């Protein structure tokens, strides 16, 4: 494994982490919801023109496009409405970070979100250890849906929690329906994949010593049995799914995480799950970490520059490197 170094944004306080993560989520949201429009504009700008104007071939394309636009305007409008922000959430302390950061923002288009889960503990939704249950109580139930819309939320089938394999297969079908539709796709592509990292190095429900799960190449969702911490039975999205995402961010805080962060950043050859993601999604991974979690960790830190400043945010910060 090479020493691929992700962006590491460092913060003094938990609240700073929460605000920056929320800002980045909105940045990813806006990018996903305007992506198709930007692509069309880019195509129009890149027409092959010389100094005398467009060629006859370009004019033919322009006129053809106008004709298609005229005939299919209603169809295009429908496609515009169908544009969605597809995001995957993990559980644990990440849910509190999102609770602190997202709910006070007024620029989140919740009604255009498709929310999936990176993993789930196979416990009843009413349990404090259920990722969906915690997210529902701490985030979803608190959204002003009349003002911001209602997100689509895709969780496991609670009736299948006694059978990890069946539950994993069922959730994979949910993903296939959401991402593949009638077309064949090898992997889903999330606009944003949000992860934490536990002191033992596991991400989602992918544990360091569960090599079969870490090496899985074909399945989108795997069952996890006899997990070494927390509820024993779980399901988890796989490494290829995580690495195929448009953006991946890790959110980590607390001095208890410092030893594992040190290993991830300084010893990637150890092959911890997050190191595999750093490598597999190189260039698309960012870490949002508080200073406590970087205790005695040698890494180049960056100051985060806000993309979508709102009133309660601090002034824009310049993104500079520091040791």
C-alpha positions as a Markdown table, in Angstrom:
| # | Residue | x | y | z |
|---|---|---|---|---|
| 1 | Unk | 0.0 | 0.0 | 0.0 |
| 2 | Unk | 1.3 | 3.4 | -0.9 |
| 3 | Unk | 1.4 | 6.3 | 1.5 |
| 4 | Unk | -1.6 | 8.2 | 0.1 |
| 5 | Unk | -2.2 | 11.2 | 2.4 |
| 6 | Unk | -5.8 | 12.6 | 2.6 |
| 7 | Unk | -6.7 | 16.1 | 3.5 |
| 8 | Unk | -6.9 | 16.5 | 7.3 |
| 9 | Unk | -8.8 | 19.5 | 8.6 |
| 10 | Unk | -8.0 | 20.1 | 12.3 |
| 11 | Unk | -10.3 | 22.0 | 14.8 |
| 12 | Unk | -9.9 | 23.1 | 18.4 |
| 13 | Unk | -13.4 | 22.2 | 19.6 |
| 14 | Unk | -16.2 | 19.7 | 18.9 |
| 15 | Unk | -18.5 | 22.5 | 17.9 |
| 16 | Unk | -16.0 | 23.6 | 15.3 |
| 17 | Unk | -16.0 | 20.1 | 13.8 |
| 18 | Unk | -19.8 | 20.0 | 13.7 |
| 19 | Unk | -20.0 | 23.4 | 11.9 |
| 20 | Unk | -17.4 | 22.5 | 9.4 |
| 21 | Unk | -18.9 | 19.0 | 8.6 |
| 22 | Unk | -22.3 | 20.6 | 8.2 |
| 23 | Unk | -20.8 | 23.2 | 5.8 |
| 24 | Unk | -19.1 | 20.4 | 3.8 |
| 25 | Unk | -22.3 | 18.4 | 3.6 |
| 26 | Unk | -24.1 | 21.4 | 2.2 |
| 27 | Unk | -21.2 | 22.0 | -0.3 |
| 28 | Unk | -21.6 | 18.3 | -1.4 |
| 29 | Unk | -25.4 | 18.7 | -1.6 |
| 30 | Unk | -25.2 | 21.8 | -3.8 |
| 31 | Unk | -22.6 | 20.2 | -6.0 |
| 32 | Unk | -24.8 | 17.1 | -6.5 |
| 33 | Unk | -28.0 | 19.0 | -7.2 |
| 34 | Unk | -26.4 | 21.3 | -9.8 |
| 35 | Unk | -24.0 | 18.8 | -11.4 |
| 36 | Unk | -26.1 | 18.0 | -14.4 |
| 37 | Unk | -26.7 | 21.7 | -15.1 |
| 38 | Unk | -23.0 | 22.4 | -14.9 |
| 39 | Unk | -22.3 | 19.5 | -17.3 |
| 40 | Unk | -24.7 | 20.9 | -19.9 |
| 41 | Unk | -23.2 | 24.3 | -19.6 |
| 42 | Unk | -19.7 | 22.9 | -20.0 |
| 43 | Unk | -20.7 | 21.0 | -23.1 |
| 44 | Unk | -22.2 | 24.1 | -24.7 |
| 45 | Unk | -19.0 | 26.2 | -23.9 |
| 46 | Unk | -16.8 | 23.5 | -25.4 |
| 47 | Unk | -18.3 | 23.5 | -28.9 |
| 48 | Unk | -15.6 | 23.5 | -31.5 |
| 49 | Unk | -15.6 | 27.0 | -32.8 |
| 50 | Unk | -13.1 | 29.0 | -34.8 |
| 51 | Unk | -12.7 | 32.7 | -34.9 |
| 52 | Unk | -15.5 | 33.1 | -37.4 |
| 53 | Unk | -18.1 | 31.4 | -35.2 |
| 54 | Unk | -19.6 | 27.9 | -35.0 |
| 55 | Unk | -19.0 | 25.4 | -37.7 |
| 56 | Unk | -21.9 | 24.0 | -39.8 |
| 57 | Unk | -21.6 | 20.8 | -37.7 |
| 58 | Unk | -21.9 | 22.8 | -34.5 |
| 59 | Unk | -24.9 | 24.7 | -35.9 |
| 60 | Unk | -26.6 | 21.5 | -36.8 |
| 61 | Unk | -26.0 | 20.2 | -33.2 |
| 62 | Unk | -27.3 | 23.5 | -31.7 |
| 63 | Unk | -30.4 | 23.4 | -33.8 |
| 64 | Unk | -31.0 | 19.7 | -33.1 |
| 65 | Unk | -30.6 | 20.3 | -29.4 |
| 66 | Unk | -33.1 | 23.2 | -29.6 |
| 67 | Unk | -35.6 | 21.0 | -31.4 |
| 68 | Unk | -35.2 | 18.2 | -28.9 |
| 69 | Unk | -35.5 | 20.8 | -26.1 |
| 70 | Unk | -38.7 | 22.1 | -27.5 |
| 71 | Unk | -40.3 | 18.7 | -28.0 |
| 72 | Unk | -39.1 | 17.2 | -24.7 |
| 73 | Unk | -39.2 | 20.2 | -22.3 |
| 74 | Unk | -41.7 | 18.5 | -20.1 |
| 75 | Unk | -39.6 | 15.4 | -19.9 |
| 76 | Unk | -36.5 | 17.5 | -19.0 |
| 77 | Unk | -38.4 | 19.3 | -16.3 |
| 78 | Unk | -39.3 | 16.0 | -14.8 |
| 79 | Unk | -35.6 | 15.0 | -14.8 |
| 80 | Unk | -34.7 | 18.2 | -13.1 |
| 81 | Unk | -37.2 | 17.4 | -10.3 |
| 82 | Unk | -35.7 | 13.9 | -10.0 |
| 83 | Unk | -32.2 | 15.1 | -9.2 |
| 84 | Unk | -31.3 | 13.9 | -5.8 |
| 85 | Unk | -28.5 | 14.1 | -3.2 |
| 86 | Unk | -27.5 | 10.6 | -2.3 |
| 87 | Unk | -25.7 | 10.3 | 1.1 |
| 88 | Unk | -24.6 | 7.4 | 3.3 |
| 89 | Unk | -24.4 | 7.8 | 7.1 |
| 90 | Unk | -22.6 | 5.8 | 9.7 |
| 91 | Unk | -23.5 | 5.8 | 13.4 |
| 92 | Unk | -21.9 | 6.4 | 16.7 |
| 93 | Unk | -20.6 | 9.8 | 17.6 |
| 94 | Unk | -21.1 | 11.0 | 14.0 |
| 95 | Unk | -24.9 | 11.2 | 14.6 |
| 96 | Unk | -24.3 | 13.8 | 17.4 |
| 97 | Unk | -21.9 | 15.7 | 15.1 |
| 98 | Unk | -24.7 | 15.9 | 12.5 |
| 99 | Unk | -27.3 | 16.8 | 15.1 |
| 100 | Unk | -25.1 | 19.7 | 16.2 |
| 101 | Unk | -24.2 | 20.9 | 12.8 |
| 102 | Unk | -27.1 | 20.3 | 10.4 |
| 103 | Unk | -30.2 | 21.1 | 12.3 |
| 104 | Unk | -29.4 | 24.8 | 12.8 |
| 105 | Unk | -28.7 | 25.5 | 9.1 |
| 106 | Unk | -31.4 | 26.9 | 6.8 |
| 107 | Unk | -29.7 | 25.9 | 3.5 |
| 108 | Unk | -30.3 | 22.2 | 3.6 |
| 109 | Unk | -32.7 | 20.9 | 0.9 |
| 110 | Unk | -33.9 | 17.9 | 3.0 |
| 111 | Unk | -36.6 | 17.1 | 0.5 |
| 112 | Unk | -34.0 | 16.3 | -2.2 |
| 113 | Unk | -32.0 | 13.9 | 0.0 |
| 114 | Unk | -31.8 | 10.1 | -0.4 |
| 115 | Unk | -30.3 | 8.8 | 2.9 |
| 116 | Unk | -28.8 | 5.4 | 3.2 |
| 117 | Unk | -26.8 | 3.8 | 6.0 |
| 118 | Unk | -23.2 | 2.7 | 5.8 |
| 119 | Unk | -23.9 | 0.0 | 8.3 |
| 120 | Unk | -26.5 | -1.1 | 10.9 |
| 121 | Unk | -26.5 | -3.0 | 14.2 |
| 122 | Unk | -29.1 | -5.7 | 14.1 |
| 123 | Unk | -31.1 | -4.5 | 17.0 |
| 124 | Unk | -34.7 | -3.1 | 17.3 |
| 125 | Unk | -35.0 | 0.5 | 16.0 |
| 126 | Unk | -36.0 | 1.6 | 19.5 |
| 127 | Unk | -32.5 | 0.6 | 20.8 |
| 128 | Unk | -30.0 | 3.3 | 21.5 |
| 129 | Unk | -27.5 | 1.2 | 19.4 |
| 130 | Unk | -29.6 | 1.3 | 16.2 |
| 131 | Unk | -28.0 | 3.7 | 13.7 |
| 132 | Unk | -31.4 | 4.4 | 12.1 |
| 133 | Unk | -33.1 | 4.7 | 15.4 |
| 134 | Unk | -30.6 | 7.1 | 16.8 |
| 135 | Unk | -30.6 | 9.1 | 13.5 |
| 136 | Unk | -34.4 | 9.3 | 13.5 |
| 137 | Unk | -34.5 | 10.6 | 17.1 |
| 138 | Unk | -31.6 | 12.9 | 16.9 |
| 139 | Unk | -32.0 | 14.2 | 13.3 |
| 140 | Unk | -34.9 | 13.1 | 11.2 |
| 141 | Unk | -37.7 | 13.7 | 13.7 |
| 142 | Unk | -36.4 | 17.2 | 14.3 |
| 143 | Unk | -36.4 | 18.4 | 10.7 |
| 144 | Unk | -38.9 | 21.2 | 9.9 |
| 145 | Unk | -40.4 | 19.2 | 7.0 |
| 146 | Unk | -43.0 | 21.8 | 6.1 |
| 147 | Unk | -40.2 | 24.3 | 5.5 |
| 148 | Unk | -37.4 | 22.1 | 4.1 |
| 149 | Unk | -39.1 | 19.0 | 2.8 |
| 150 | Unk | -39.0 | 15.3 | 3.8 |
| 151 | Unk | -35.9 | 13.2 | 2.9 |
| 152 | Unk | -36.2 | 9.7 | 1.6 |
| 153 | Unk | -34.7 | 7.4 | 4.2 |
| 154 | Unk | -33.7 | 3.8 | 3.4 |
| 155 | Unk | -33.1 | 1.6 | 6.4 |
| 156 | Unk | -32.9 | -2.1 | 6.9 |
| 157 | Unk | -36.0 | -4.3 | 7.3 |
| 158 | Unk | -36.4 | -4.5 | 11.1 |
| 159 | Unk | -38.2 | -7.9 | 10.8 |
| 160 | Unk | -34.9 | -9.4 | 9.5 |
| 161 | Unk | -32.6 | -8.5 | 12.4 |
| 162 | Unk | -32.3 | -12.1 | 13.5 |
| 163 | Unk | -30.8 | -13.2 | 10.2 |
| 164 | Unk | -27.7 | -11.2 | 9.2 |
| 165 | Unk | -27.3 | -12.7 | 5.7 |
| 166 | Unk | -31.0 | -12.2 | 4.8 |
| 167 | Unk | -30.9 | -8.7 | 6.2 |
| 168 | Unk | -27.8 | -7.9 | 4.1 |
| 169 | Unk | -29.3 | -9.4 | 1.0 |
| 170 | Unk | -32.5 | -7.4 | 1.6 |
| 171 | Unk | -30.6 | -4.1 | 2.0 |
| 172 | Unk | -28.5 | -4.7 | -1.0 |
| 173 | Unk | -31.7 | -5.0 | -3.0 |
| 174 | Unk | -32.8 | -1.6 | -1.6 |
| 175 | Unk | -29.5 | -0.1 | -2.9 |
| 176 | Unk | -29.9 | -1.8 | -6.3 |
| 177 | Unk | -33.3 | -0.4 | -6.7 |
| 178 | Unk | -32.1 | 3.1 | -5.7 |
| 179 | Unk | -29.0 | 3.2 | -7.8 |
| 180 | Unk | -29.4 | 0.7 | -10.6 |
| 181 | Unk | -33.0 | 0.9 | -11.6 |
| 182 | Unk | -33.5 | -0.7 | -14.9 |
| 183 | Unk | -29.8 | -0.2 | -15.9 |
| 184 | Unk | -27.0 | -2.4 | -14.9 |
| 185 | Unk | -24.3 | -0.7 | -12.6 |
| 186 | Unk | -21.4 | -2.4 | -11.0 |
| 187 | Unk | -21.4 | -0.2 | -7.9 |
| 188 | Unk | -23.6 | 2.5 | -6.5 |
| 189 | Unk | -22.1 | 6.0 | -6.4 |
| 190 | Unk | -22.9 | 8.1 | -3.4 |
| 191 | Unk | -22.5 | 11.8 | -3.6 |
| 192 | Unk | -21.2 | 11.8 | -0.1 |
| 193 | Unk | -20.2 | 9.0 | 2.3 |
| 194 | Unk | -19.9 | 9.9 | 6.0 |
| 195 | Unk | -17.9 | 7.7 | 8.3 |
| 196 | Unk | -16.4 | 7.7 | 11.8 |
| 197 | Unk | -13.5 | 5.7 | 13.1 |
| 198 | Unk | -13.6 | 3.6 | 16.3 |
| 199 | Unk | -10.6 | 3.3 | 18.7 |
| 200 | Unk | -10.2 | -0.3 | 17.4 |
| 201 | Unk | -9.9 | 0.9 | 13.8 |
| 202 | Unk | -13.3 | -0.3 | 12.5 |
| 203 | Unk | -15.3 | 1.9 | 10.1 |
| 204 | Unk | -19.0 | 1.3 | 9.4 |
| 205 | Unk | -19.1 | -2.3 | 10.6 |
| 206 | Unk | -15.9 | -3.4 | 8.8 |
| 207 | Unk | -13.5 | -4.6 | 11.5 |
| 208 | Unk | -9.7 | -4.8 | 11.0 |
| 209 | Unk | -9.4 | -8.6 | 11.6 |
| 210 | Unk | -12.4 | -9.5 | 9.4 |
| 211 | Unk | -10.3 | -10.0 | 6.3 |
| 212 | Unk | -13.0 | -11.7 | 4.2 |
| 213 | Unk | -15.2 | -8.6 | 4.6 |
| 214 | Unk | -12.3 | -6.3 | 3.8 |
| 215 | Unk | -11.4 | -8.3 | 0.7 |
| 216 | Unk | -15.0 | -8.5 | -0.6 |
| 217 | Unk | -15.1 | -7.3 | -4.2 |
| 218 | Unk | -18.6 | -8.1 | -5.5 |
| 219 | Unk | -21.2 | -7.7 | -2.8 |
| 220 | Unk | -22.5 | -4.2 | -2.0 |
| 221 | Unk | -23.6 | -5.3 | 1.5 |
| 222 | Unk | -22.2 | -8.0 | 3.8 |
| 223 | Unk | -23.4 | -9.6 | 7.0 |
| 224 | Unk | -21.2 | -9.2 | 10.0 |
| 225 | Unk | -21.4 | -11.8 | 12.8 |
| 226 | Unk | -19.6 | -12.0 | 16.1 |
| 227 | Unk | -18.4 | -8.4 | 16.0 |
| 228 | Unk | -15.7 | -7.9 | 18.7 |
| 229 | Unk | -17.5 | -4.8 | 20.2 |
| 230 | Unk | -21.1 | -3.6 | 20.5 |
| 231 | Unk | -23.9 | -5.7 | 19.1 |
| 232 | Unk | -22.5 | -8.9 | 17.6 |
| 233 | Unk | -24.7 | -9.0 | 14.5 |
| 234 | Unk | -24.6 | -6.3 | 11.9 |
| 235 | Unk | -24.6 | -5.5 | 8.2 |
| 236 | Unk | -22.2 | -3.2 | 6.4 |
| 237 | Unk | -21.6 | -1.6 | 3.0 |
| 238 | Unk | -18.4 | -2.8 | 1.5 |
| 239 | Unk | -15.0 | -1.2 | 0.8 |
| 240 | Unk | -15.6 | -1.0 | -3.0 |
| 241 | Unk | -18.9 | 0.8 | -2.4 |
| 242 | Unk | -17.3 | 3.3 | 0.0 |
| 243 | Unk | -14.4 | 3.9 | -2.4 |
| 244 | Unk | -16.7 | 4.4 | -5.4 |
| 245 | Unk | -18.3 | 7.5 | -3.7 |
| 246 | Unk | -17.8 | 10.9 | -5.2 |
| 247 | Unk | -16.7 | 12.2 | -1.8 |
| 248 | Unk | -15.8 | 10.4 | 1.5 |
| 249 | Unk | -15.3 | 12.1 | 4.8 |
| 250 | Unk | -14.2 | 10.8 | 8.2 |
| 251 | Unk | -15.3 | 12.6 | 11.3 |
| 252 | Unk | -13.2 | 11.8 | 14.4 |
| 253 | Unk | -12.9 | 13.5 | 17.8 |
| 254 | Unk | -11.4 | 12.7 | 21.2 |
| 255 | Unk | -8.1 | 11.8 | 22.6 |
| 256 | Unk | -9.1 | 8.1 | 22.8 |
| 257 | Unk | -9.0 | 8.0 | 19.0 |
| 258 | Unk | -5.4 | 9.4 | 18.8 |
| 259 | Unk | -3.5 | 6.1 | 18.8 |
| 260 | Unk | -5.6 | 4.6 | 15.9 |
| 261 | Unk | -5.3 | 7.9 | 14.0 |
| 262 | Unk | -1.6 | 7.8 | 14.4 |
| 263 | Unk | -1.5 | 4.3 | 12.9 |
| 264 | Unk | -3.8 | 5.3 | 10.0 |
| 265 | Unk | -1.8 | 8.3 | 9.1 |
| 266 | Unk | 1.8 | 7.2 | 9.8 |
| 267 | Unk | 1.5 | 3.4 | 9.2 |
| 268 | Unk | -0.9 | 2.9 | 6.2 |
| 269 | Unk | 0.9 | -0.4 | 5.4 |
| 270 | Unk | -0.9 | -1.9 | 8.5 |
| 271 | Unk | -4.0 | -2.1 | 6.3 |
| 272 | Unk | -6.6 | -0.7 | 8.7 |
| 273 | Unk | -10.0 | -0.3 | 7.0 |
| 274 | Unk | -9.7 | 3.5 | 6.8 |
| 275 | Unk | -6.2 | 3.2 | 5.4 |
| 276 | Unk | -7.7 | 1.1 | 2.6 |
| 277 | Unk | -10.3 | 3.7 | 1.9 |
| 278 | Unk | -7.6 | 6.5 | 2.0 |
| 279 | Unk | -5.8 | 4.6 | -0.8 |
| 280 | Unk | -8.9 | 3.3 | -2.7 |
| 281 | Unk | -10.6 | 6.7 | -2.9 |
| 282 | Unk | -7.4 | 8.8 | -3.1 |
| 283 | Unk | -8.1 | 12.4 | -3.8 |
| 284 | Unk | -11.7 | 12.2 | -2.7 |
| 285 | Unk | -11.1 | 11.6 | 1.0 |
| 286 | Unk | -11.1 | 14.3 | 3.8 |
| 287 | Unk | -10.7 | 13.9 | 7.5 |
| 288 | Unk | -12.4 | 16.3 | 10.0 |
| 289 | Unk | -10.6 | 15.8 | 13.3 |
| 290 | Unk | -10.3 | 17.7 | 16.5 |
| 291 | Unk | -6.9 | 18.5 | 18.1 |
| 292 | Unk | -7.3 | 15.9 | 20.8 |
| 293 | Unk | -7.6 | 13.1 | 18.2 |
| 294 | Unk | -4.3 | 14.3 | 16.6 |
| 295 | Unk | -2.3 | 14.2 | 19.8 |
| 296 | Unk | 1.2 | 13.0 | 18.9 |
| 297 | Unk | 0.1 | 12.4 | 15.3 |
| 298 | Unk | 2.6 | 13.6 | 12.6 |
| 299 | Unk | 0.4 | 14.8 | 9.7 |
| 300 | Unk | 0.0 | 18.0 | 7.7 |
| 301 | Unk | -3.1 | 19.8 | 8.9 |
| 302 | Unk | -5.2 | 22.2 | 7.0 |
| 303 | Unk | -7.5 | 25.0 | 8.1 |
| 304 | Unk | -11.0 | 24.5 | 6.7 |
| 305 | Unk | -12.4 | 27.2 | 4.4 |
| 306 | Unk | -16.2 | 27.5 | 4.6 |
| 307 | Unk | -18.0 | 27.2 | 1.3 |
| 308 | Unk | -21.5 | 28.2 | 2.5 |
| 309 | Unk | -21.2 | 30.8 | 5.2 |
| 310 | Unk | -24.3 | 31.5 | 7.3 |
| 311 | Unk | -24.8 | 34.0 | 10.1 |
| 312 | Unk | -23.8 | 31.8 | 13.0 |
| 313 | Unk | -20.5 | 30.8 | 11.3 |
| 314 | Unk | -17.2 | 32.4 | 12.1 |
| 315 | Unk | -15.7 | 34.5 | 9.2 |
| 316 | Unk | -14.2 | 32.7 | 6.3 |
| 317 | Unk | -11.0 | 31.0 | 7.1 |
| 318 | Unk | -8.1 | 30.7 | 4.6 |
| 319 | Unk | -7.0 | 27.1 | 3.8 |
| 320 | Unk | -3.3 | 26.9 | 4.7 |
| 321 | Unk | -1.0 | 24.1 | 5.5 |
| 322 | Unk | 0.7 | 23.8 | 8.9 |
| 323 | Unk | 2.8 | 21.1 | 10.6 |
